[in-house]
Amino acid sequence: MKITDEQYEKIRKLMPTQHGNVKIDNRTVINALLYICENGCKWRRLPSEFGNWHVIYKRYERLVKNGIISNLFKELAQQGILEITGEEVLCLDSTTIKVHPNAHGALKKMVNNPSENQ
């Protein structure tokens, strides 16, 4: 999903004013953030069409610290530009789901089985 110029005009007031030698405009930063949210990719895997990933990340970091990101996504949802249905988090790792050693193909010990000696 990408935000068009017309859609950006509706939310322009929420973004900070850019000063100085800025190579990546606010609309491109928003589009890059939407790309990462939609595809779940790492920052380093951000396509080059958005510019340097590190610059986008630093801008995102500043926007989060200033509370702009949450207001931005609320406004995108209110304007009908972005549909947010709810938050869902799913996390799986080895500390959450324990697996018995036999479940992943470990060989059984056949030596010194006390029940066989009787």
PyRosetta script that sets phi, psi and omega in degrees:
from pyrosetta import init, pose_from_sequence

init()
pose = pose_from_sequence("MKITDEQYEKIRKLMPTQHGNVKIDNRTVINALLYICENGCKWRRLPSEFGNWHVIYKRYERLVKNGIISNLFKELAQQGILEITGEEVLCLDSTTIKVHPNAHGALKKMVNNPSENQ")
pose.set_psi(1, 137.6)
pose.set_omega(1, 176.0)
pose.set_phi(2, -130.1)
pose.set_psi(2, 146.7)
pose.set_omega(2, 178.7)
pose.set_phi(3, -90.2)
pose.set_psi(3, 132.0)
pose.set_omega(3, 179.2)
pose.set_phi(4, -83.3)
pose.set_psi(4, 172.0)
pose.set_omega(4, 178.5)
pose.set_phi(5, -61.7)
pose.set_psi(5, -39.9)
pose.set_omega(5, -179.6)
pose.set_phi(6, -65.0)
pose.set_psi(6, -41.3)
pose.set_omega(6, 178.5)
pose.set_phi(7, -68.1)
pose.set_psi(7, -37.2)
pose.set_omega(7, -179.9)
pose.set_phi(8, -65.5)
pose.set_psi(8, -34.8)
pose.set_omega(8, 179.2)
pose.set_phi(9, -60.1)
pose.set_psi(9, -30.4)
pose.set_omega(9, 179.7)
pose.set_phi(10, -71.7)
pose.set_psi(10, -24.6)
pose.set_omega(10, -177.0)
pose.set_phi(11, -116.8)
pose.set_psi(11, 6.5)
pose.set_omega(11, -177.1)
pose.set_phi(12, -55.5)
pose.set_psi(12, -35.3)
pose.set_omega(12, -175.9)
pose.set_phi(13, -64.4)
pose.set_psi(13, -22.3)
pose.set_omega(13, -178.9)
pose.set_phi(14, -80.0)
pose.set_psi(14, -25.1)
pose.set_omega(14, -177.1)
pose.set_phi(15, -85.6)
pose.set_psi(15, 147.4)
pose.set_omega(15, 179.3)
pose.set_phi(16, -68.3)
pose.set_psi(16, 151.7)
pose.set_omega(16, 177.5)
pose.set_phi(17, -71.8)
pose.set_psi(17, 136.3)
pose.set_omega(17, -178.4)
pose.set_phi(18, -90.6)
pose.set_psi(18, 134.6)
pose.set_omega(18, -179.8)
pose.set_phi(19, -126.8)
pose.set_psi(19, 151.9)
pose.set_omega(19, 174.0)
pose.set_phi(20, 78.1)
pose.set_psi(20, -153.8)
pose.set_omega(20, -175.6)
pose.set_phi(21, -87.4)
pose.set_psi(21, 83.9)
pose.set_omega(21, -178.4)
pose.set_phi(22, -104.5)
pose.set_psi(22, 122.5)
pose.set_omega(22, -177.5)
pose.set_phi(23, -90.6)
pose.set_psi(23, -26.7)
pose.set_omega(23, -177.6)
pose.set_phi(24, -115.8)
pose.set_psi(24, 118.4)
pose.set_omega(24, -177.7)
pose.set_phi(25, -77.0)
pose.set_psi(25, 167.3)
pose.set_omega(25, -176.2)
pose.set_phi(26, -61.7)
pose.set_psi(26, -38.2)
pose.set_omega(26, -179.0)
pose.set_phi(27, -63.5)
pose.set_psi(27, -39.4)
pose.set_omega(27, 177.7)
pose.set_phi(28, -65.8)
pose.set_psi(28, -37.7)
pose.set_omega(28, 177.4)
pose.set_phi(29, -63.1)
pose.set_psi(29, -44.4)
pose.set_omega(29, 178.8)
pose.set_phi(30, -62.5)
pose.set_psi(30, -44.0)
pose.set_omega(30, 178.9)
pose.set_phi(31, -62.6)
pose.set_psi(31, -37.6)
pose.set_omega(31, 177.8)
pose.set_phi(32, -65.8)
pose.set_psi(32, -41.0)
pose.set_omega(32, 178.5)
pose.set_phi(33, -65.3)
pose.set_psi(33, -40.1)
pose.set_omega(33, 177.6)
pose.set_phi(34, -65.4)
pose.set_psi(34, -36.2)
pose.set_omega(34, 177.5)
pose.set_phi(35, -63.1)
pose.set_psi(35, -44.7)
pose.set_omega(35, -179.5)
pose.set_phi(36, -65.7)
pose.set_psi(36, -41.5)
pose.set_omega(36, 178.2)
pose.set_phi(37, -64.4)
pose.set_psi(37, -41.4)
pose.set_omega(37, -176.4)
pose.set_phi(38, -71.7)
pose.set_psi(38, -39.8)
pose.set_omega(38, -174.2)
pose.set_phi(39, -100.5)
pose.set_psi(39, -14.8)
pose.set_omega(39, 179.1)
pose.set_phi(40, 64.3)
pose.set_psi(40, 32.6)
pose.set_omega(40, -177.8)
pose.set_phi(41, -88.8)
pose.set_psi(41, 167.8)
pose.set_omega(41, 175.9)
pose.set_phi(42, -77.6)
pose.set_psi(42, 158.1)
pose.set_omega(42, -179.8)
pose.set_phi(43, -58.7)
pose.set_psi(43, -40.7)
pose.set_omega(43, -177.6)
pose.set_phi(44, -67.3)
pose.set_psi(44, -18.8)
pose.set_omega(44, 179.6)
pose.set_phi(45, -92.2)
pose.set_psi(45, 6.4)
pose.set_omega(45, 178.1)
pose.set_phi(46, -64.0)
pose.set_psi(46, 129.6)
pose.set_omega(46, -178.8)
pose.set_phi(47, -58.2)
pose.set_psi(47, 148.3)
pose.set_omega(47, -176.2)
pose.set_phi(48, -67.1)
pose.set_psi(48, -14.6)
pose.set_omega(48, 178.2)
pose.set_phi(49, -63.0)
pose.set_psi(49, -21.7)
pose.set_omega(49, 178.8)
pose.set_phi(50, -89.5)
pose.set_psi(50, -10.2)
pose.set_omega(50, -178.6)
pose.set_phi(51, 104.1)
pose.set_psi(51, -167.8)
pose.set_omega(51, -178.6)
pose.set_phi(52, -65.8)
pose.set_psi(52, 127.4)
pose.set_omega(52, -176.9)
pose.set_phi(53, -61.5)
pose.set_psi(53, -35.3)
pose.set_omega(53, -177.1)
pose.set_phi(54, -68.0)
pose.set_psi(54, -37.5)
pose.set_omega(54, 177.4)
pose.set_phi(55, -64.8)
pose.set_psi(55, -43.2)
pose.set_omega(55, 178.5)
pose.set_phi(56, -62.2)
pose.set_psi(56, -44.0)
pose.set_omega(56, -179.1)
pose.set_phi(57, -62.0)
pose.set_psi(57, -44.9)
pose.set_omega(57, -179.9)
pose.set_phi(58, -63.8)
pose.set_psi(58, -38.9)
pose.set_omega(58, 176.9)
pose.set_phi(59, -64.9)
pose.set_psi(59, -43.0)
pose.set_omega(59, 177.4)
pose.set_phi(60, -59.3)
pose.set_psi(60, -45.2)
pose.set_omega(60, -179.7)
pose.set_phi(61, -58.3)
pose.set_psi(61, -43.7)
pose.set_omega(61, 178.2)
pose.set_phi(62, -66.7)
pose.set_psi(62, -38.8)
pose.set_omega(62, 179.6)
pose.set_phi(63, -65.5)
pose.set_psi(63, -37.0)
pose.set_omega(63, 178.1)
pose.set_phi(64, -67.5)
pose.set_psi(64, -45.3)
pose.set_omega(64, -179.2)
pose.set_phi(65, -61.0)
pose.set_psi(65, -32.5)
pose.set_omega(65, -179.2)
pose.set_phi(66, -90.0)
pose.set_psi(66, 0.2)
pose.set_omega(66, 178.1)
pose.set_phi(67, 76.5)
pose.set_psi(67, 14.9)
pose.set_omega(67, -176.1)
pose.set_phi(68, -78.0)
pose.set_psi(68, -35.2)
pose.set_omega(68, -176.0)
pose.set_phi(69, -61.2)
pose.set_psi(69, -47.0)
pose.set_omega(69, -179.0)
pose.set_phi(70, -63.2)
pose.set_psi(70, -41.6)
pose.set_omega(70, 177.4)
pose.set_phi(71, -65.0)
pose.set_psi(71, -37.8)
pose.set_omega(71, -179.5)
pose.set_phi(72, -63.2)
pose.set_psi(72, -48.0)
pose.set_omega(72, -179.0)
pose.set_phi(73, -68.7)
pose.set_psi(73, -33.3)
pose.set_omega(73, 174.9)
pose.set_phi(74, -63.3)
pose.set_psi(74, -44.0)
pose.set_omega(74, -180.0)
pose.set_phi(75, -67.1)
pose.set_psi(75, -39.5)
pose.set_omega(75, 177.2)
pose.set_phi(76, -60.5)
pose.set_psi(76, -38.4)
pose.set_omega(76, 178.9)
pose.set_phi(77, -71.4)
pose.set_psi(77, -41.5)
pose.set_omega(77, -179.9)
pose.set_phi(78, -66.0)
pose.set_psi(78, -36.4)
pose.set_omega(78, 179.7)
pose.set_phi(79, -75.7)
pose.set_psi(79, -10.9)
pose.set_omega(79, -178.7)
pose.set_phi(80, 80.7)
pose.set_psi(80, 13.0)
pose.set_omega(80, -179.7)
pose.set_phi(81, -79.2)
pose.set_psi(81, -37.6)
pose.set_omega(81, -177.1)
pose.set_phi(82, -127.5)
pose.set_psi(82, 134.9)
pose.set_omega(82, 179.3)
pose.set_phi(83, -102.3)
pose.set_psi(83, 115.8)
pose.set_omega(83, 178.6)
pose.set_phi(84, -111.6)
pose.set_psi(84, 114.8)
pose.set_omega(84, -175.8)
pose.set_phi(85, -92.8)
pose.set_psi(85, -14.9)
pose.set_omega(85, -179.0)
pose.set_phi(86, 148.0)
pose.set_psi(86, 171.1)
pose.set_omega(86, -179.3)
pose.set_phi(87, -104.0)
pose.set_psi(87, 134.6)
pose.set_omega(87, 178.1)
pose.set_phi(88, -137.7)
pose.set_psi(88, 128.5)
pose.set_omega(88, -178.9)
pose.set_phi(89, -121.3)
pose.set_psi(89, 133.0)
pose.set_omega(89, 178.5)
pose.set_phi(90, -131.4)
pose.set_psi(90, 126.2)
pose.set_omega(90, -178.6)
pose.set_phi(91, -136.2)
pose.set_psi(91, 125.4)
pose.set_omega(91, 175.3)
pose.set_phi(92, -127.9)
pose.set_psi(92, 130.9)
pose.set_omega(92, 169.2)
pose.set_phi(93, -152.8)
pose.set_psi(93, 177.2)
pose.set_omega(93, -171.8)
pose.set_phi(94, -66.8)
pose.set_psi(94, -20.9)
pose.set_omega(94, 178.4)
pose.set_phi(95, -82.3)
pose.set_psi(95, -14.7)
pose.set_omega(95, -179.4)
pose.set_phi(96, -90.0)
pose.set_psi(96, -41.8)
pose.set_omega(96, -177.3)
pose.set_phi(97, -118.3)
pose.set_psi(97, 105.3)
pose.set_omega(97, 179.6)
pose.set_phi(98, -83.0)
pose.set_psi(98, 137.9)
pose.set_omega(98, 179.7)
pose.set_phi(99, -121.3)
pose.set_psi(99, 134.4)
pose.set_omega(99, 176.9)
pose.set_phi(100, -66.7)
pose.set_psi(100, 144.3)
pose.set_omega(100, -178.9)
pose.set_phi(101, -55.1)
pose.set_psi(101, -32.1)
pose.set_omega(101, 179.4)
pose.set_phi(102, -69.5)
pose.set_psi(102, -19.3)
pose.set_omega(102, -176.4)
pose.set_phi(103, -73.2)
pose.set_psi(103, -22.4)
pose.set_omega(103, -178.4)
pose.set_phi(104, -113.0)
pose.set_psi(104, 25.2)
pose.set_omega(104, 169.9)
pose.set_phi(105, 92.3)
pose.set_psi(105, 14.3)
pose.set_omega(105, 177.7)
pose.set_phi(106, -68.7)
pose.set_psi(106, 141.7)
pose.set_omega(106, -179.9)
pose.set_phi(107, -75.0)
pose.set_psi(107, 143.9)
pose.set_omega(107, 178.2)
pose.set_phi(108, -78.1)
pose.set_psi(108, 147.6)
pose.set_omega(108, 175.4)
pose.set_phi(109, -79.2)
pose.set_psi(109, 124.7)
pose.set_omega(109, -179.9)
pose.set_phi(110, -108.3)
pose.set_psi(110, -7.0)
pose.set_omega(110, -177.7)
pose.set_phi(111, -90.8)
pose.set_psi(111, 142.0)
pose.set_omega(111, 176.2)
pose.set_phi(112, 60.2)
pose.set_psi(112, 43.6)
pose.set_omega(112, 176.5)
pose.set_phi(113, -85.3)
pose.set_psi(113, 109.3)
pose.set_omega(113, -174.0)
pose.set_phi(114, -62.6)
pose.set_psi(114, -28.1)
pose.set_omega(114, -177.8)
pose.set_phi(115, -70.9)
pose.set_psi(115, -23.2)
pose.set_omega(115, 179.7)
pose.set_phi(116, -76.9)
pose.set_psi(116, -24.7)
pose.set_omega(116, -176.5)
pose.set_phi(117, -78.4)
pose.set_psi(117, -9.8)
pose.set_omega(117, -176.1)
pose.set_phi(118, -86.1)
pose.dump_pdb("model.pdb")
